């Protein structure tokens, strides 16, 4: 297992539509394991393969309570097949450091995906899990949470993020 480098906005890999996973081999298992380790180390509750520079439809999540048992979930080729309700919670992203904003999402989702053996599965998610699934699946389509903000808020984000980048460069 090893930690992977997380790519930050505006890295072009984050804007690409990721390709489906077609080979369920040891390499895929290794990548999913490394992504989970990278996510836990960050720490974060979700990570999509494009965030580590790999444009494939693979996400990992764990939205379990911080002091509870870990519940790692790996979803290959995930798609949302049903949605219900609305919510608007504050989100952040490991690829957009130090920026948080409320994003409109569905409150509950049904997600179809394959596991690491290629077996098709479905899960119903709500609360933080539902938000996380929507956020991570967006990554596979080249969409960041800041793309879902109003044009006004997106403009504010760009200005603020520019300052965050400059400050980080000064620290290096
Ligand atoms: Zn993200």
Backbone and ligand atoms as CSV (ligand in chain L), in Angstrom:
chain,resi,resn,atom,element,x,y,z
A,1,UNK,N,N,0.851,-1.194,0.000
A,1,UNK,CA,C,0.000,0.000,0.000
A,1,UNK,C,C,0.884,1.240,0.000
A,2,UNK,N,N,0.430,2.237,-0.690
A,2,UNK,CA,C,1.207,3.477,-0.686
A,2,UNK,C,C,0.289,4.678,-0.857
A,3,UNK,N,N,0.786,5.810,-0.378
A,3,UNK,CA,C,0.020,7.047,-0.500
A,3,UNK,C,C,0.190,7.605,-1.908
A,4,UNK,N,N,-0.906,8.080,-2.470
A,4,UNK,CA,C,-0.887,8.632,-3.826
A,4,UNK,C,C,-0.918,10.158,-3.747
A,5,UNK,N,N,-0.413,10.793,-4.798
A,5,UNK,CA,C,-0.417,12.254,-4.846
A,5,UNK,C,C,-1.812,12.736,-5.254
A,6,UNK,N,N,-2.366,13.643,-4.478
A,6,UNK,CA,C,-3.684,14.201,-4.801
A,6,UNK,C,C,-3.514,15.429,-5.696
A,7,UNK,N,N,-4.178,15.393,-6.837
A,7,UNK,CA,C,-4.095,16.512,-7.787
A,7,UNK,C,C,-5.073,17.609,-7.379
A,8,UNK,N,N,-4.623,18.841,-7.485
A,8,UNK,CA,C,-5.438,19.983,-7.067
A,8,UNK,C,C,-5.972,20.760,-8.256
A,9,UNK,N,N,-7.168,21.355,-8.068
A,9,UNK,CA,C,-7.710,22.312,-9.018
A,9,UNK,C,C,-6.670,23.404,-9.235
A,10,UNK,N,N,-6.378,23.880,-10.457
A,10,UNK,CA,C,-7.052,23.581,-11.734
A,10,UNK,C,C,-6.341,22.528,-12.600
A,11,UNK,N,N,-5.842,21.441,-12.023
A,11,UNK,CA,C,-5.216,20.368,-12.806
A,11,UNK,C,C,-6.222,19.836,-13.846
A,12,UNK,N,N,-5.816,19.781,-15.136
A,12,UNK,CA,C,-6.771,19.372,-16.186
A,12,UNK,C,C,-7.352,17.962,-16.009
A,13,UNK,N,N,-6.662,17.066,-15.298
A,13,UNK,CA,C,-7.187,15.704,-15.129
A,13,UNK,C,C,-8.534,15.732,-14.398
A,14,UNK,N,N,-8.744,16.793,-13.600
A,14,UNK,CA,C,-9.991,16.901,-12.827
A,14,UNK,C,C,-11.177,17.298,-13.708
A,15,UNK,N,N,-10.902,17.798,-14.911
A,15,UNK,CA,C,-11.972,18.240,-15.810
A,15,UNK,C,C,-12.347,17.167,-16.842
A,16,UNK,N,N,-11.600,16.077,-16.864
A,16,UNK,CA,C,-11.858,15.035,-17.871
A,16,UNK,C,C,-13.000,14.116,-17.445
A,17,UNK,N,N,-13.713,13.585,-18.446
A,17,UNK,CA,C,-14.697,12.537,-18.177
A,17,UNK,C,C,-13.926,11.220,-18.102
A,18,UNK,N,N,-14.043,10.519,-16.989
A,18,UNK,CA,C,-13.253,9.305,-16.775
A,18,UNK,C,C,-13.825,8.126,-17.568
A,19,UNK,N,N,-12.942,7.219,-17.972
A,19,UNK,CA,C,-13.335,6.044,-18.764
A,19,UNK,C,C,-13.794,4.914,-17.842
A,20,UNK,N,N,-14.743,4.087,-18.311
A,20,UNK,CA,C,-15.195,2.961,-17.489
A,20,UNK,C,C,-14.051,1.985,-17.189
A,21,UNK,N,N,-14.156,1.324,-16.046
A,21,UNK,CA,C,-13.220,0.255,-15.704
A,21,UNK,C,C,-13.733,-1.013,-16.370
A,22,UNK,N,N,-12.857,-1.715,-17.109
A,22,UNK,CA,C,-13.278,-2.933,-17.795
A,22,UNK,C,C,-12.514,-4.162,-17.307
A,23,UNK,N,N,-11.387,-3.951,-16.624
A,23,UNK,CA,C,-10.565,-5.064,-16.158
A,23,UNK,C,C,-10.560,-5.103,-14.632
A,24,UNK,N,N,-11.048,-6.200,-14.084
A,24,UNK,CA,C,-11.117,-6.346,-12.624
A,24,UNK,C,C,-9.963,-7.249,-12.187
A,25,UNK,N,N,-8.779,-6.657,-12.105
A,25,UNK,CA,C,-7.588,-7.449,-11.825
A,25,UNK,C,C,-6.917,-6.980,-10.536
A,26,UNK,N,N,-5.748,-7.519,-10.274
A,26,UNK,CA,C,-5.020,-7.193,-9.051
A,26,UNK,C,C,-4.602,-5.721,-9.049
A,27,UNK,N,N,-4.380,-5.173,-10.249
A,27,UNK,CA,C,-4.008,-3.765,-10.358
A,27,UNK,C,C,-5.118,-2.843,-9.855
A,28,UNK,N,N,-6.365,-3.212,-10.170
A,28,UNK,CA,C,-7.514,-2.426,-9.726
A,28,UNK,C,C,-7.639,-2.490,-8.203
A,29,UNK,N,N,-7.453,-3.695,-7.668
A,29,UNK,CA,C,-7.534,-3.911,-6.216
A,29,UNK,C,C,-6.462,-3.070,-5.501
A,30,UNK,N,N,-5.271,-3.080,-6.078
A,30,UNK,CA,C,-4.143,-2.319,-5.526
A,30,UNK,C,C,-4.464,-0.815,-5.518
A,31,UNK,N,N,-4.989,-0.340,-6.657
A,31,UNK,CA,C,-5.327,1.085,-6.776
A,31,UNK,C,C,-6.392,1.473,-5.742
A,32,UNK,N,N,-7.429,0.638,-5.600
A,32,UNK,CA,C,-8.498,0.935,-4.634
A,32,UNK,C,C,-7.932,0.975,-3.212
A,33,UNK,N,N,-7.035,0.042,-2.894
A,33,UNK,CA,C,-6.410,0.007,-1.567
A,33,UNK,C,C,-5.580,1.261,-1.320
A,34,UNK,N,N,-4.812,1.657,-2.323
A,34,UNK,CA,C,-3.985,2.868,-2.198
A,34,UNK,C,C,-4.855,4.114,-2.068
A,35,UNK,N,N,-5.973,4.128,-2.808
A,35,UNK,CA,C,-6.876,5.292,-2.720
A,35,UNK,C,C,-7.506,5.391,-1.333
A,36,UNK,N,N,-7.890,4.237,-0.759
A,36,UNK,CA,C,-8.456,4.263,0.600
A,36,UNK,C,C,-7.426,4.772,1.598
A,37,UNK,N,N,-6.198,4.273,1.477
A,37,UNK,CA,C,-5.141,4.695,2.397
A,37,UNK,C,C,-4.897,6.201,2.272
A,38,UNK,N,N,-4.882,6.690,1.028
A,38,UNK,CA,C,-4.663,8.119,0.767
A,38,UNK,C,C,-5.804,8.947,1.347
A,39,UNK,N,N,-7.040,8.431,1.184
A,39,UNK,CA,C,-8.220,9.142,1.704
A,39,UNK,C,C,-8.171,9.213,3.229
A,40,UNK,N,N,-7.865,8.093,3.904
A,40,UNK,CA,C,-7.821,8.091,5.369
A,40,UNK,C,C,-6.708,9.006,5.880
A,41,UNK,N,N,-5.583,9.031,5.158
A,41,UNK,CA,C,-4.435,9.827,5.603
A,41,UNK,C,C,-4.702,11.316,5.454
A,42,UNK,N,N,-5.542,11.703,4.490
A,42,UNK,CA,C,-5.708,13.132,4.143
A,42,UNK,C,C,-6.103,14.043,5.321
A,43,UNK,N,N,-7.112,13.823,6.157
A,43,UNK,CA,C,-8.133,12.785,6.034
A,43,UNK,C,C,-9.323,13.313,5.229
A,44,UNK,N,N,-10.046,12.356,4.598
A,44,UNK,CA,C,-11.234,12.714,3.839
A,44,UNK,C,C,-12.250,11.611,3.942
A,45,UNK,N,N,-13.451,11.849,3.401
A,45,UNK,CA,C,-14.514,10.847,3.454
A,45,UNK,C,C,-14.796,10.235,2.079
A,46,UNK,N,N,-14.101,10.740,1.048
A,46,UNK,CA,C,-14.290,10.180,-0.288
A,46,UNK,C,C,-13.149,10.579,-1.191
A,47,UNK,N,N,-12.885,9.741,-2.186
A,47,UNK,CA,C,-11.827,10.051,-3.150
A,47,UNK,C,C,-12.167,9.355,-4.469
A,48,UNK,N,N,-11.997,10.080,-5.572
A,48,UNK,CA,C,-12.261,9.521,-6.901
A,48,UNK,C,C,-10.933,9.388,-7.640
A,49,UNK,N,N,-10.829,8.359,-8.500
A,49,UNK,CA,C,-9.565,8.074,-9.175
A,49,UNK,C,C,-8.972,9.295,-9.914
A,50,UNK,N,N,-9.803,10.140,-10.578
A,50,UNK,CA,C,-9.198,11.304,-11.246
A,50,UNK,C,C,-8.426,12.216,-10.288
A,51,UNK,N,N,-8.796,12.200,-9.003
A,51,UNK,CA,C,-8.101,13.037,-8.025
A,51,UNK,C,C,-6.670,12.557,-7.761
A,52,UNK,N,N,-6.397,11.303,-8.098
A,52,UNK,CA,C,-5.015,10.828,-7.986
A,52,UNK,C,C,-4.404,10.663,-9.379
A,53,UNK,N,N,-5.005,11.361,-10.350
A,53,UNK,CA,C,-4.423,11.445,-11.693
A,53,UNK,C,C,-4.788,10.299,-12.612
A,54,UNK,N,N,-5.764,9.465,-12.197
A,54,UNK,CA,C,-6.143,8.306,-13.011
A,54,UNK,C,C,-7.585,8.472,-13.484
A,55,UNK,N,N,-7.750,8.670,-14.787
A,55,UNK,CA,C,-9.052,9.008,-15.343
A,55,UNK,C,C,-9.881,7.748,-15.595
A,56,UNK,N,N,-10.262,7.076,-14.505
A,56,UNK,CA,C,-11.070,5.851,-14.539
A,56,UNK,C,C,-12.241,5.976,-13.578
A,57,UNK,N,N,-13.320,5.225,-13.856
A,57,UNK,CA,C,-14.532,5.366,-13.035
A,57,UNK,C,C,-14.460,4.471,-11.792
A,58,UNK,N,N,-13.752,4.972,-10.798
A,58,UNK,CA,C,-13.547,4.257,-9.533
A,58,UNK,C,C,-13.573,5.280,-8.397
A,59,UNK,N,N,-14.381,4.998,-7.361
A,59,UNK,CA,C,-14.404,5.884,-6.194
A,59,UNK,C,C,-14.286,5.052,-4.914
A,60,UNK,N,N,-13.779,5.683,-3.860
A,60,UNK,CA,C,-13.770,5.057,-2.539
A,60,UNK,C,C,-14.408,6.040,-1.557
A,61,UNK,N,N,-15.098,5.510,-0.557
A,61,UNK,CA,C,-15.788,6.357,0.416
A,61,UNK,C,C,-15.743,5.705,1.799
A,62,UNK,N,N,-15.823,6.536,2.805
A,62,UNK,CA,C,-16.110,6.078,4.158
A,62,UNK,C,C,-16.669,7.252,4.940
A,63,UNK,N,N,-17.987,7.258,5.103
A,63,UNK,CA,C,-18.649,8.362,5.813
A,63,UNK,C,C,-19.104,7.910,7.194
A,64,UNK,N,N,-18.487,6.857,7.731
A,64,UNK,CA,C,-18.861,6.397,9.068
A,64,UNK,C,C,-18.416,7.430,10.102
A,65,UNK,N,N,-19.007,7.342,11.289
A,65,UNK,CA,C,-18.666,8.296,12.360
A,65,UNK,C,C,-17.176,8.205,12.662
A,66,UNK,N,N,-16.597,9.375,12.974
A,66,UNK,CA,C,-15.139,9.451,13.162
A,66,UNK,C,C,-14.621,8.503,14.239
A,67,UNK,N,N,-15.405,8.343,15.324
A,67,UNK,CA,C,-14.928,7.499,16.425
A,67,UNK,C,C,-15.447,6.062,16.309
A,68,UNK,N,N,-16.182,5.784,15.232
A,68,UNK,CA,C,-16.728,4.433,15.062
A,68,UNK,C,C,-15.802,3.552,14.239
A,69,UNK,N,N,-16.306,2.369,13.913
A,69,UNK,CA,C,-15.533,1.433,13.109
A,69,UNK,C,C,-15.476,1.917,11.656
A,70,UNK,N,N,-14.373,1.668,10.990
A,70,UNK,CA,C,-14.268,2.070,9.586
A,70,UNK,C,C,-15.224,1.262,8.711
A,71,UNK,N,N,-15.813,1.939,7.713
A,71,UNK,CA,C,-16.702,1.256,6.764
A,71,UNK,C,C,-16.278,1.597,5.341
A,72,UNK,N,N,-15.101,1.117,4.923
A,72,UNK,CA,C,-14.622,1.459,3.585
A,72,UNK,C,C,-15.535,0.881,2.499
A,73,UNK,N,N,-15.825,1.690,1.482
A,73,UNK,CA,C,-16.660,1.233,0.384
A,73,UNK,C,C,-15.961,1.577,-0.928
A,74,UNK,N,N,-15.814,0.587,-1.798
A,74,UNK,CA,C,-15.205,0.797,-3.107
A,74,UNK,C,C,-16.295,0.617,-4.156
A,75,UNK,N,N,-16.483,1.602,-5.025
A,75,UNK,CA,C,-17.523,1.504,-6.057
A,75,UNK,C,C,-16.880,1.723,-7.433
A,76,UNK,N,N,-17.020,0.698,-8.280
A,76,UNK,CA,C,-16.472,0.739,-9.630
A,76,UNK,C,C,-17.619,1.037,-10.601
A,77,UNK,N,N,-17.385,1.918,-11.546
A,77,UNK,CA,C,-18.403,2.318,-12.531
A,77,UNK,C,C,-19.736,2.703,-11.870
A,78,UNK,N,N,-19.707,3.536,-10.844
A,78,UNK,CA,C,-20.949,3.861,-10.137
A,78,UNK,C,C,-21.848,4.783,-10.943
A,79,UNK,N,N,-23.163,4.595,-10.795
A,79,UNK,CA,C,-24.118,5.524,-11.408
A,79,UNK,C,C,-25.324,5.680,-10.494
A,80,UNK,N,N,-25.862,6.890,-10.494
A,80,UNK,CA,C,-27.042,7.160,-9.682
A,80,UNK,C,C,-28.265,6.767,-10.500
A,81,UNK,N,N,-29.076,5.837,-9.955
A,81,UNK,CA,C,-30.237,5.350,-10.708
A,81,UNK,C,C,-31.548,5.916,-10.172
A,82,UNK,N,N,-31.529,6.504,-8.984
A,82,UNK,CA,C,-32.726,7.163,-8.448
A,82,UNK,C,C,-32.304,8.205,-7.426
A,83,UNK,N,N,-33.137,9.255,-7.326
A,83,UNK,CA,C,-32.854,10.346,-6.375
A,83,UNK,C,C,-34.134,10.736,-5.669
A,84,UNK,N,N,-33.980,11.294,-4.470
A,84,UNK,CA,C,-35.146,11.760,-3.728
A,84,UNK,C,C,-34.756,12.937,-2.840
A,85,UNK,N,N,-35.657,13.911,-2.746
A,85,UNK,CA,C,-35.472,15.025,-1.817
A,85,UNK,C,C,-34.374,15.987,-2.228
A,86,UNK,N,N,-34.199,17.000,-1.407
A,86,UNK,CA,C,-33.182,18.023,-1.664
A,86,UNK,C,C,-32.482,18.352,-0.365
A,87,UNK,N,N,-31.226,18.710,-0.469
A,87,UNK,CA,C,-30.508,19.202,0.701
A,87,UNK,C,C,-29.425,20.161,0.220
A,88,UNK,N,N,-28.784,20.847,1.148
A,88,UNK,CA,C,-27.753,21.813,0.784
A,88,UNK,C,C,-26.798,21.935,1.961
A,89,UNK,N,N,-25.782,21.085,1.963
A,89,UNK,CA,C,-24.835,21.035,3.081
A,89,UNK,C,C,-23.478,21.562,2.641
A,90,UNK,N,N,-22.677,21.931,3.619
A,90,UNK,CA,C,-21.333,22.426,3.310
A,90,UNK,C,C,-20.424,21.269,2.869
A,91,UNK,N,N,-19.729,21.483,1.757
A,91,UNK,CA,C,-18.814,20.465,1.237
A,91,UNK,C,C,-17.417,21.042,1.083
A,92,UNK,N,N,-16.463,20.148,1.122
A,92,UNK,CA,C,-15.093,20.490,0.795
A,92,UNK,C,C,-14.572,19.417,-0.128
A,93,UNK,N,N,-13.345,19.532,-0.592
A,93,UNK,CA,C,-12.807,18.556,-1.538
A,93,UNK,C,C,-11.292,18.509,-1.371
A,94,UNK,N,N,-10.733,17.304,-1.370
A,94,UNK,CA,C,-9.284,17.170,-1.209
A,94,UNK,C,C,-8.537,17.800,-2.383
A,95,UNK,N,N,-9.227,18.008,-3.519
A,95,UNK,CA,C,-8.592,18.628,-4.684
A,95,UNK,C,C,-8.774,20.147,-4.711
A,96,UNK,N,N,-9.557,20.663,-3.745
A,96,UNK,CA,C,-9.772,22.116,-3.646
A,96,UNK,C,C,-9.500,22.509,-2.199
A,97,UNK,N,N,-8.224,22.494,-1.787
A,97,UNK,CA,C,-7.913,22.655,-0.370
A,97,UNK,C,C,-8.396,23.982,0.208
A,98,UNK,N,N,-8.825,23.900,1.458
A,98,UNK,CA,C,-9.151,25.091,2.255
A,98,UNK,C,C,-10.349,25.887,1.745
A,99,UNK,N,N,-11.198,25.286,0.918
A,99,UNK,CA,C,-12.383,26.005,0.473
A,99,UNK,C,C,-13.618,25.149,0.747
A,100,UNK,N,N,-14.642,25.763,1.322
A,100,UNK,CA,C,-15.861,25.037,1.669
A,100,UNK,C,C,-17.072,25.851,1.224
A,101,UNK,N,N,-18.122,25.168,0.764
A,101,UNK,CA,C,-19.327,25.881,0.353
A,101,UNK,C,C,-20.520,24.931,0.388
A,102,UNK,N,N,-21.689,25.521,0.566
A,102,UNK,CA,C,-22.921,24.728,0.533
A,102,UNK,C,C,-23.290,24.422,-0.910
A,103,UNK,N,N,-23.637,23.151,-1.169
A,103,UNK,CA,C,-23.925,22.718,-2.531
A,103,UNK,C,C,-25.296,22.037,-2.564
A,104,UNK,N,N,-26.172,22.434,-3.496
A,104,UNK,CA,C,-27.477,21.760,-3.592
A,104,UNK,C,C,-27.318,20.331,-4.136
A,105,UNK,N,N,-27.906,19.365,-3.421
A,105,UNK,CA,C,-27.817,17.934,-3.795
A,105,UNK,C,C,-29.142,17.253,-3.528
A,106,UNK,N,N,-29.271,16.019,-4.024
A,106,UNK,CA,C,-30.396,15.178,-3.624
A,106,UNK,C,C,-30.136,14.649,-2.216
A,107,UNK,N,N,-31.232,14.480,-1.475
A,107,UNK,CA,C,-31.092,14.050,-0.079
A,107,UNK,C,C,-30.773,12.555,0.038
A,108,UNK,N,N,-31.338,11.783,-0.883
A,108,UNK,CA,C,-31.102,10.338,-0.880
A,108,UNK,C,C,-30.888,9.876,-2.313
A,109,UNK,N,N,-30.022,8.893,-2.490
A,109,UNK,CA,C,-29.761,8.368,-3.834
A,109,UNK,C,C,-29.661,6.843,-3.798
A,110,UNK,N,N,-30.029,6.237,-4.927
A,110,UNK,CA,C,-29.781,4.806,-5.114
A,110,UNK,C,C,-28.647,4.708,-6.128
A,111,UNK,N,N,-27.595,3.992,-5.768
A,111,UNK,CA,C,-26.397,3.923,-6.616
A,111,UNK,C,C,-26.171,2.483,-7.064
A,112,UNK,N,N,-25.970,2.314,-8.362
A,112,UNK,CA,C,-25.617,1.006,-8.919
A,112,UNK,C,C,-24.121,1.048,-9.223
A,113,UNK,N,N,-23.410,0.011,-8.846
A,113,UNK,CA,C,-21.963,-0.022,-9.094
A,113,UNK,C,C,-21.497,-1.466,-9.151
A,114,UNK,N,N,-20.232,-1.649,-9.464
A,114,UNK,CA,C,-19.641,-2.986,-9.410
A,114,UNK,C,C,-18.619,-3.017,-8.287
A,115,UNK,N,N,-18.471,-4.185,-7.663
A,115,UNK,CA,C,-17.434,-4.305,-6.645
A,115,UNK,C,C,-16.121,-4.693,-7.331
A,116,UNK,N,N,-15.091,-4.960,-6.546
A,116,UNK,CA,C,-13.761,-5.214,-7.127
A,116,UNK,C,C,-13.692,-6.519,-7.908
A,117,UNK,N,N,-14.716,-7.391,-7.733
A,117,UNK,CA,C,-14.781,-8.626,-8.519
A,117,UNK,C,C,-15.641,-8.461,-9.768
A,118,UNK,N,N,-16.177,-7.252,-9.958
A,118,UNK,CA,C,-17.018,-7.006,-11.131
A,118,UNK,C,C,-18.476,-7.365,-10.905
A,119,UNK,N,N,-18.837,-7.713,-9.658
A,119,UNK,CA,C,-20.214,-8.093,-9.345
A,119,UNK,C,C,-21.053,-6.827,-9.182
A,120,UNK,N,N,-22.224,-6.823,-9.848
A,120,UNK,CA,C,-23.092,-5.658,-9.808
A,120,UNK,C,C,-23.823,-5.566,-8.466
A,121,UNK,N,N,-23.869,-4.358,-7.909
A,121,UNK,CA,C,-24.509,-4.141,-6.617
A,121,UNK,C,C,-25.316,-2.856,-6.641
A,122,UNK,N,N,-26.219,-2.726,-5.669
A,122,UNK,CA,C,-26.968,-1.474,-5.512
A,122,UNK,C,C,-27.003,-1.115,-4.053
A,123,UNK,N,N,-26.956,0.179,-3.794
A,123,UNK,CA,C,-26.984,0.635,-2.413
A,123,UNK,C,C,-27.876,1.866,-2.335
A,124,UNK,N,N,-28.615,1.983,-1.237
A,124,UNK,CA,C,-29.386,3.202,-0.992
A,124,UNK,C,C,-28.641,4.012,0.040
A,125,UNK,N,N,-28.404,5.275,-0.287
A,125,UNK,CA,C,-27.613,6.115,0.608
A,125,UNK,C,C,-28.397,7.356,0.964
A,126,UNK,N,N,-28.238,7.790,2.205
A,126,UNK,CA,C,-28.788,9.098,2.580
A,126,UNK,C,C,-27.792,9.805,3.490
A,127,UNK,N,N,-28.156,11.030,3.910
A,127,UNK,CA,C,-27.251,11.796,4.767
A,127,UNK,C,C,-25.920,12.056,4.084
A,128,UNK,N,N,-24.870,11.995,4.869
A,128,UNK,CA,C,-23.523,12.281,4.355
A,128,UNK,C,C,-23.116,11.307,3.245
A,129,UNK,N,N,-23.544,10.040,3.373
A,129,UNK,CA,C,-23.207,9.045,2.341
A,129,UNK,C,C,-23.775,9.464,0.979
A,130,UNK,N,N,-25.011,9.959,0.978
A,130,UNK,CA,C,-25.654,10.364,-0.284
A,130,UNK,C,C,-24.908,11.539,-0.912
A,131,UNK,N,N,-24.549,12.512,-0.079
A,131,UNK,CA,C,-23.825,13.689,-0.575
A,131,UNK,C,C,-22.474,13.262,-1.139
A,132,UNK,N,N,-21.825,12.375,-0.403
A,132,UNK,CA,C,-20.492,11.921,-0.813
A,132,UNK,C,C,-20.545,11.159,-2.145
A,133,UNK,N,N,-21.537,10.281,-2.297
A,133,UNK,CA,C,-21.684,9.563,-3.572
A,133,UNK,C,C,-21.849,10.560,-4.723
A,134,UNK,N,N,-22.705,11.571,-4.534
A,134,UNK,CA,C,-22.950,12.539,-5.609
A,134,UNK,C,C,-21.687,13.340,-5.915
A,135,UNK,N,N,-20.972,13.741,-4.866
A,135,UNK,CA,C,-19.730,14.507,-5.032
A,135,UNK,C,C,-18.676,13.677,-5.794
A,136,UNK,N,N,-18.515,12.405,-5.388
A,136,UNK,CA,C,-17.464,11.572,-6.005
A,136,UNK,C,C,-17.834,11.177,-7.435
A,137,UNK,N,N,-19.112,10.872,-7.675
A,137,UNK,CA,C,-19.522,10.499,-9.034
A,137,UNK,C,C,-19.380,11.709,-9.960
A,138,UNK,N,N,-19.640,12.910,-9.451
A,138,UNK,CA,C,-19.382,14.133,-10.222
A,138,UNK,C,C,-17.928,14.187,-10.704
A,139,UNK,N,N,-16.999,13.801,-9.820
A,139,UNK,CA,C,-15.574,13.819,-10.197
A,139,UNK,C,C,-15.333,12.977,-11.457
A,140,UNK,N,N,-16.075,11.869,-11.588
A,140,UNK,CA,C,-15.869,10.976,-12.738
A,140,UNK,C,C,-16.347,11.625,-14.036
A,141,UNK,N,N,-17.201,12.649,-13.904
A,141,UNK,CA,C,-17.679,13.377,-15.081
A,141,UNK,C,C,-16.975,14.722,-15.235
A,142,UNK,N,N,-15.886,14.905,-14.495
A,142,UNK,CA,C,-15.107,16.145,-14.620
A,142,UNK,C,C,-15.762,17.341,-13.964
A,143,UNK,N,N,-16.668,17.071,-12.992
A,143,UNK,CA,C,-17.392,18.162,-12.314
A,143,UNK,C,C,-16.899,18.283,-10.869
A,144,UNK,N,N,-16.511,19.495,-10.483
A,144,UNK,CA,C,-16.101,19.758,-9.105
A,144,UNK,C,C,-17.261,20.412,-8.355
A,145,UNK,N,N,-17.244,20.335,-7.022
A,145,UNK,CA,C,-18.373,20.904,-6.260
A,145,UNK,C,C,-18.501,22.399,-6.515
A,146,UNK,N,N,-17.385,23.073,-6.807
A,146,UNK,CA,C,-17.470,24.526,-7.064
A,146,UNK,C,C,-18.155,24.814,-8.404
A,147,UNK,N,N,-18.193,23.815,-9.307
A,147,UNK,CA,C,-18.925,23.991,-10.574
A,147,UNK,C,C,-20.437,24.040,-10.337
A,148,UNK,N,N,-20.881,23.568,-9.187
A,148,UNK,CA,C,-22.316,23.530,-8.889
A,148,UNK,C,C,-22.783,24.770,-8.116
A,149,UNK,N,N,-21.877,25.718,-7.893
A,149,UNK,CA,C,-22.254,26.955,-7.210
A,149,UNK,C,C,-22.866,27.925,-8.209
A,150,UNK,N,N,-23.585,28.926,-7.693
A,150,UNK,CA,C,-24.145,29.962,-8.569
A,150,UNK,C,C,-22.984,30.726,-9.210
A,151,UNK,N,N,-23.210,31.363,-10.384
A,151,UNK,CA,C,-22.125,32.109,-11.045
A,151,UNK,C,C,-21.474,33.135,-10.107
A,152,UNK,N,N,-22.280,33.790,-9.272
A,152,UNK,CA,C,-21.741,34.788,-8.339
A,152,UNK,C,C,-20.785,34.140,-7.340
A,153,UNK,N,N,-21.243,33.023,-6.756
A,153,UNK,CA,C,-20.405,32.340,-5.762
A,153,UNK,C,C,-19.161,31.737,-6.406
A,154,UNK,N,N,-19.307,31.302,-7.681
A,154,UNK,CA,C,-18.157,30.718,-8.370
A,154,UNK,C,C,-17.092,31.788,-8.604
A,155,UNK,N,N,-17.549,33.004,-8.925
A,155,UNK,CA,C,-16.626,34.124,-9.099
A,155,UNK,C,C,-15.884,34.426,-7.806
A,156,UNK,N,N,-16.621,34.389,-6.682
A,156,UNK,CA,C,-16.002,34.627,-5.382
A,156,UNK,C,C,-14.998,33.524,-5.063
A,157,UNK,N,N,-15.376,32.293,-5.413
A,157,UNK,CA,C,-14.466,31.160,-5.189
A,157,UNK,C,C,-13.146,31.373,-5.920
A,158,UNK,N,N,-13.216,31.760,-7.214
A,158,UNK,CA,C,-11.997,31.904,-8.015
A,158,UNK,C,C,-11.033,32.915,-7.383
A,159,UNK,N,N,-11.603,34.030,-6.920
A,159,UNK,CA,C,-10.764,35.069,-6.295
A,159,UNK,C,C,-10.120,34.549,-5.014
A,160,UNK,N,N,-10.951,33.919,-4.182
A,160,UNK,CA,C,-10.456,33.440,-2.893
A,160,UNK,C,C,-9.418,32.324,-3.096
A,161,UNK,N,N,-9.688,31.438,-4.058
A,161,UNK,CA,C,-8.800,30.300,-4.282
A,161,UNK,C,C,-7.452,30.758,-4.812
A,162,UNK,N,N,-7.472,31.804,-5.631
A,162,UNK,CA,C,-6.221,32.357,-6.142
A,162,UNK,C,C,-5.318,32.780,-4.978
A,163,UNK,N,N,-5.930,33.388,-3.963
A,163,UNK,CA,C,-5.163,33.805,-2.774
A,163,UNK,C,C,-4.641,32.589,-2.017
A,164,UNK,N,N,-5.493,31.547,-1.916
A,164,UNK,CA,C,-5.070,30.326,-1.210
A,164,UNK,C,C,-3.853,29.729,-1.914
A,165,UNK,N,N,-3.895,29.670,-3.252
A,165,UNK,CA,C,-2.763,29.109,-4.017
A,165,UNK,C,C,-1.509,29.939,-3.780
A,166,UNK,N,N,-1.655,31.269,-3.844
A,166,UNK,CA,C,-0.475,32.140,-3.654
A,166,UNK,C,C,0.131,31.934,-2.266
A,167,UNK,N,N,-0.737,31.830,-1.248
A,167,UNK,CA,C,-0.227,31.630,0.111
A,167,UNK,C,C,0.499,30.306,0.244
A,168,UNK,N,N,-0.057,29.274,-0.400
A,168,UNK,CA,C,0.594,27.954,-0.321
A,168,UNK,C,C,1.943,27.975,-0.991
A,169,UNK,N,N,2.054,28.740,-2.112
A,169,UNK,CA,C,3.337,28.812,-2.812
A,169,UNK,C,C,4.370,29.558,-1.978
A,170,UNK,N,N,3.911,30.577,-1.232
A,170,UNK,CA,C,4.843,31.306,-0.366
A,170,UNK,C,C,5.376,30.398,0.737
A,171,UNK,N,N,4.521,29.484,1.193
A,171,UNK,CA,C,4.939,28.604,2.272
A,171,UNK,C,C,5.956,27.562,1.825
A,172,UNK,N,N,5.995,27.279,0.512
A,172,UNK,CA,C,6.890,26.217,0.025
A,172,UNK,C,C,8.354,26.659,0.033
L,1,ZN,ZN,ZN,-13.848,16.086,-4.280
